[in-house]
């Protein structure tokens, strides 16, 4: 089949416009790739399958990539998968290198996206066969490995770990849902609040509150700082991004893209885990782990390559098993279903045209994303030159809209935003660590489900060590990460004492 | 024929009178209606059905209808809050089954809401075993339970998935009292989790759907992912209305082999248990009855025109319009039947 016959003007226009709209959705805190795809899903009725998928895949790639923009410039993760981007990209932007941070992010995103596409195109069925070897036990250990970053991210390890566990604890508020195989009973809910808290606190409002609202409250208390000028943030010819920053990052790019792709193929683990895990692995294997969290280019590369590599990875189980890899690809099943197409292990063989169209659409979407974001960076970066008294109310309004719309209009999500905004502001005062807290909050529910299901399914705790060679490898990584964090904390302490 | 002014006036008058019921109803209708569904997924059968119905209704009534996949709990909350008729809900039998199974937070929808018309059946609810399973049929599974072998069945508790499992236990009890203890549930979550439970060797049988699992039944027997159908819970009359080509590579005739009477899961020793997963609308108790009537009337017209049936059939759904009075009676009877089985097994 002539693959180029697919590339009609309408097909390309739909991908490009989808990518553009996706970037905008991703860039607004609280709006996600999932939401972008959900909003446009009904349009695919009239577009036909291939053109409909072109639009949705553009939205998917754009939405994931667009989350980078507020993470870099405002320190607010536009989507959960951009959470780890905030750790290094925002400090870099605060140093006045916002443009550099954005360009690093975009290049890493492109590499991650294309890497995962190659994996998808050549190895989808084989990867799906490998993915089914990951049962609850292995998935729990992966989440556990990602959780070890809590210690590594903390300036005070003990406080960091405490904050992380507090995050896990708060994430468990609500019903252990029967749709997750739970018992449907309420837990950790104060009497009388069942109506609001049965689904617990939603992730995105909490995320936006802790990274956005809390920072705004903090700055409001101190007094509004003067906005930076264009020359101060080095937007302009004098701070041209140099590709030399990527020198020596081949291993990091490859490792993070591979991790992102791999996490993508594991149904249910999700984009936030992919970026956190890529970040953890990069830090564990880095020659300069002490620079992480302070504006390290390595950290940005790891998280952005990881979260964009998820896009191709998440399509592997969708197209090879009929099982979505993440919440956005779950929406794509809707697009197939609305056209009466069955997705499953025979899909690729039975639908070569649709399969090729998807790959072509993803390549074009990645390239379109790169071109749009790379060349529009200067304009994006200018956002930090907007005076804070104008910028903050706008951010606040976007945060509220994002929180309200994320679950299709639940007012309690706006209250969540307010509650956790105030909590975040107080947490800074009592020196709780926000990053480990939020990582605990994101990963807690998955950790619980996989842990409980492992015990229910296999009987006792020894299964975590004896289930498979994959489990043993994961334990080695977990131990390496924990030991690495302890050694690093000691070295920092010793250096501080010398000074 | 020559058109006179009088004829034109009469014709316009007649058209105005004919259009009056719908126009009157339309006056009561909100311009924007939110159709919440009891699923958070847009990839499942609930969203698919809701989309088809919303699109047809929207065209017929001339109002905007948007489908929001908010999940059962949030859907019911949204419906309970809105007495104006801006929110309606579409879901399936799970909404009352959860209540019967005692899932916390699931009140009786028959008491707290108004049951609206049914719109479609998904005949796809099924049970599968690995391709190399020793169990060829449901008979083998029930025999194994009778012989004292534990049969593990992966289900998502509290809904349509569990009712088939309950029926299996009930059949084991009817055939050989006490053997039902050997049919045990493995509580999982999504379809992905149920499939994984099979591939991990944690479940001997899994609940699935024709739409999601049919392709796995077409894999070579040496493929570790390969599965076989052993039971489809739909009534044979329902499956007979499915497209003849079936779904994927499995024909309707082949599907019928897995449903009653070819595959028997007894209800009481005489009749077989069969269960159709039916989709229906739910309304707020205080919603203006004129709005409900308008929706009922519009659906009646849509189904009389016949286009919606084609769309539903293409997606392997069985069109099944019943106005709300009939739907209430039918679903109440169905609820009572399954409540009896669930209750009997609870006592033991």
Interface residues (C-beta under 8 A of the other chain):
Chain A: X38 X41 X42 X45 X129 X132 X135 X136 X175 X178 X179 X180 X181 X182 X184 X185 X186 X194 X195 X198 X199 X267 X268 X317 X321 X322 X323 X324 X330 X331 X332 X333 X334 X337 X338 X340 X342 X344 X345 X346 X347 X407 X408 X409 X410 X449 X453 X456 X457
Chain B: X36 X41 X42 X43 X44 X45 X47 X48 X51 X55 X67 X68 X69 X70 X71 X73 X74 X77 X98 X103 X104 X105 X156 X157 X158 X159 X186 X187 X188 X189 X190 X191 X192 X193 X195 X196 X197 X199 X200 X202 X211 X212 X213 X214 X215 X216 X218 X219 X223 X224 X225 X247 X248 X314 X315
